[in-house]
Amino acid sequence: MNKVVKENFQGIKINDHKIPDPKLHQLVSFIKSGIRILGYICIPFSLVWATTFLVLSEVVGIIEELV
């Protein structure tokens, strides 16, 4: 099976399938984890802020899967 590897400004494609950038994925994952930890720290002080941070971490998690 022949693999066609193309590299452009959008990343690497093999047979027209985008290959995720592992470094960017890791960076977004660390950001998501930091936001999630911040959300858990806020629980005893403000449920509104805790909820806001935890929901935001889920949004970043969706972005993480798209990177």
GIMO-V154750 format. One record per run of one state. SS is the DSSP state (A for helix, B for strand, O for the rest). FROM is the first residue (numbers start at 0). TO is the last residue. Records with the same first field share a line. If there is no record, write none. Layout:
SS: FROM-TO + FROM-TO
//
This chain:
O: 0-3 + 8-9 + 14-15 + 19-20 + 42-45 + 66-66
B: 4-7 + 10-13 + 16-18
A: 21-41 + 46-65
//
